[in-house]
Amino acid sequence: MSHRIEGKGRLIDRSKTLRYTFNGKPMTGYAGDTLASALMGAGQMVMGRSFKYHRPRGAVASGVEEPNALMGIGEGGRFEPNQRATTTALFDGLSAKTQNHWPTLEFDIGAVNDLGARFLPAGFYYKTFMFPRVAWKHLFEPFIRQSAGLGAVPKEPDADRYEYAYHHTDVLVIGGGVAGLAAARAAAAGGASVTVLEQTPHWGGRAPVDGGEIDGTDPDAWVKSAVEELEKAENVTLRLNCMGAGVYDHGFVLGYERVADTTPGDDRPRHRLWRIRARQIVTATGAIERPLSFPGNDLPGVMLASAVRDYVENWGVAPGKRALIVTNNDDAYLTALSLHAAKVEVAGIVDVRPTLTGPLAERARKAGIRLMTGKALAGVKGRSGVKAALVTDLAGKGTGEAIECDTIAMSGGWSPVVHLWSHCGGKLLWDEGEALFKPDPERPPLGADGQGFVATAGAASGALGLAEALADAHEAGRRAAKAAGGTLTRKAAPKANETERQPLKPVWIMPAGAGPEKRMKMWLDYQNDVKVSDVQLAAREGYQSVEHAKRYTTLGMATDQGKLSNINGLAVLSDALGQPIPQTGTTTFRPPYTPISMGAIAGEARGELFQSIRRTPMHAIHDAAGAVWEPVGHWRRPFCFSEAGESDEEAVNREILNTRENVGMLDASTLGKILVKGPDAGKFLDMLYTNMMSTIPVGKCRYGLMCSENGFVSDDGVVVRLAEDTWLCHTTTGGADRIHGHMEDWLQCEWWDWKVYTASLTEEYAQVAVAGPKARKVLEALGGMDVSKEAMPFMTWADGTLADIPARVYRISFTGELSYEIAVPANRGAELWEKVREAGAAHGIQPYGTEAMHIMRAEKGFIMIGDETDGTVIPQDLDMSWVISKKKEDYLGKRAQQRPDMAREDRWRLVGLETLDGSVIPDGAYAVGEGLNDKGQRNMIGRVTSTYYSPTLKKGIAMGLIERGPERLGEVVDFATLDGTGTVIKARLRGTCFYDEEGAKADV
Amino acid sequence: MSDAVSPMNGATFEGFVTVSDTGPRGMITLRGAPEELARMAKALGPDLPEPLSMTAKGPVTLAWMSPDELMVLCDYDAAPGLAGKAEAAVAGAHALVAVVSDARAIYRLDGPDAADVLRKLTPARLDGAQVGTIRRTRLAQSAGAFWMTGPGLFEVMCFRSEGQYVWTLLCNAARPGSELNL
């Protein structure tokens, strides 16, 4: 049973007890513990159930590579599944729940899958659930989804907040172990600005655990002085709890900082996503130890040798009372010696190497530890924990001596963490001697200048020895400073002394002669329950590409992305395919290095900061008046103003009738307003619009239509001639930025020699439309300008002062009524709105929203960009030839409109639609013709584009695009209903204007 | 006395830096070729600013916006008069002068860690920021600009319609406890 041991635990503070719960049970640990070390210290080895077979699992590692100890951490709005217990710092009040079992961790019904393990080989789902096809969607998939899956989905909104931070640095060092610190020192000495990220809460990495001597002192002391030196340096930024998550093009790096994980509810951002621009990146990301593939290697108590050492030295925890070491290299001897020094019994060291020559083996021998050479493990006894291990000859089939133990510490060698090197295309080399993939310094990720922008340092380079690693890291830091614009420091690299090591012997499965029964119990990927037999089966079934084999077997998928399993898996695959390992290659390393929270990715963008909502100066007034909001572009506009007890529809109808009978007011501030000025401005606008704008007299307004180069209607609005060389172009609300960009595009890229300047004045003015038979009376009541028909006829404008506010008043109408649009400086928009309301009160003025505006314009037969147009409609389709100049030689879209398809006579063209029974045609309904198409559907001859109930006319009105529509006025066409009954609504084709066809009302 | 009301109407927020609405400010867009911009600058007082910089003389500041655009910052009530001066300076030449005092909002960040608030919102580099430079950039999802007015003092500009969003952004980024401690 795992337990605390005295005299060890460099990271914990035994004077500070922390309380937490594990599956609801109160537990204690120490300050500095991880959740995993605290659980093991309390005797809890089983920390979860595996994905497929629901086998009991314990922590196998001590860091980010942990595949098994995944838990749901927190409660309610702070619940998060799949958190690694090995990287979860313990804090008072932490609540942890194990996953993937039912009903309890100890007794799990899903474990029956384990009994049928031979029936769930690689590709089982693909093979079994193929037929019948429909059963996949309705039967198999729902069942599989229910039984599979890691963790539970959080049910409440995230209670925490998150943020981004942008950072710029010459050299970014990822990893704060001794290599990272050495690289940072060298880069800083070269004059570069340096930033160091370390994913754990501690500097120094694993060197303090593994020992040795740096610059004549022990690693702990060296780390302390190196950090102090870096902290003092002006040009160095150090960041703990911050993982380098991904390396992207142009030296962009994401850093994932855990700010307040251990202090939930303290109002600090929980995580911070650093968006870093670095000239040079040094990845000092270390290496990860590999498991060994022997039968039963997934039982709780079977752990990486380095992890066992970490638990002993860092947290004062022993995973058991009696440990057996199995290894193919010297590193595991450090574990044996560490356990021995901590007075934990070491049952022996099983080493696959036939002879032992290194000093570490000698030290173990002297300590009285039994060494078994040329041996391997052929099996592990126990169900939810280790009871004994079966030691056999490496070459044998698997019979031999049973050795009692409750812990097995294994080491299959080390794999450099090449992930960040590889994210942006760094290539790898196979190192035959150390049996590992390491970065190929000749083929780094290349920046825009064709030079490498990422280098590796220390163990991440494949330099596994301390002295070699520090020399490599120092050099990487030196060169990074130089490449980032600094100098090559002459400072010497740190000098290290370490014990000499005997080379490892690569062993990918043990024992070598294991039969199928044993290979089915050799786990490669703990998280996905992928075994040696599965990978071998995939190879037999023809999977040659490592990427295909990964997806077929699920090797290296899920939250750990194969940090432990990849190299072992592809070695087994290579063996099965009879090819060398480098020929098989690795799967792709993709960011993030370990999963990062969704909250960190979203940053501050949630709640009221989810999107930048644009507000007019009158927004707050509308809100207080009960506006029902509608998004229009990024703006919010009032859809209608509902009064007490009124439905939206009733409100809209009231607003329309009041405008038609009395007077209404609309916040039109969102309309785009672009100033166009210059000697060539008239020529420019003639090219942009389909009609003539150069001929508008100063003081007048003209409606215009704008097309894309392909001839399709793009935007519309009223153009105003302000002065001889100055026009103001109104655009649609959603089109303002796009049209301004369109104008600048043509001016800067095509007609660069035309003398025209533009400026967006959209935000400068608040604009209020006052429309209705009594509109003039309202403006007269505001006072200050002559707004009579004589002084200001229809389609003119005037500058003046209205109600003591400087104003520009346009006589334009989108409702068909007598109408003025008043533009004032935006900072006085709210004041104008209130004054119009007060002045209009005697005349029954009421505000109206966008829906009333839409219906009133439809009653007039005015088009709406986005309703009557959808990017495939040309002005000719809209029966608006009056707005297409015949005189102009050219305008944008003219040539396109002459293409055969555009000039086709049977195009769908705009008409008015009047239902025979007065009902409203459903929005989006199609007009159906004779016969069926090749899909057995009714042939379509058109569609409705705008359809409303008109409170003015007390019946349904609509516009639609109908095949040869304008030629067929008076005919009746069928509109298919949308309710699936196959019935139709009959409507007569007519002109588009339903209200005041002669336009008398607007021109009074 | 003007009746102009800026989007946040003079609000203040106390975080690890103080965020405040500076109220209505006079702003004028000037567009023209370098010669015209120089003539307008001369008429208004300040030197013609270099790219990415600002120049000031008395209450008038000129900010570089693009190779053919400057922005004048001045008292709100002075803008129309100054615009007239600029127009007169380029009479007959091709240039554009437009008063845009109401189109934008300007907020102030005040505190030793003022740059940290911006570091959370803009990819523009804050290290080495100095008085007399201006950056047009992005503030989270909004277009914006900022410039330093003194040690621990920044002014941040955004469009008026996004004034409330940017205000909320700045206050959120300045919440106590979230200092970057670089």
Interface residues (C-beta under 8 A of the other chain):
Chain A: R161 E163 Y164 A165 Y166 H167 H168 S193 T237 V259 D266 D267 R268 P269 R275 R277 G603 E604 A605 E608 L609 Q611 S612 I613 R614 R615 T616 P617 W635 L675 K677 G678 P679 K755 Y757 T758 A759 S760 L761 T762 E763 E764 Y765 I805 P825 A826 N827 R828 A830 E831
Chain B: D3 A4 V5 S6 P7 P24 T29 R31 G32 D68 H94 A95 L96 A98 V99 V100 S101 D102 A103 R104 R119 K120 L121 T122 P123 A124 R125 D127 A140 Q141 S142 F159 R160 S161 E162 G163 Q164 Y165 V166 T168 L169 N172 A173 R175 P176 G177 S178 L180 L182
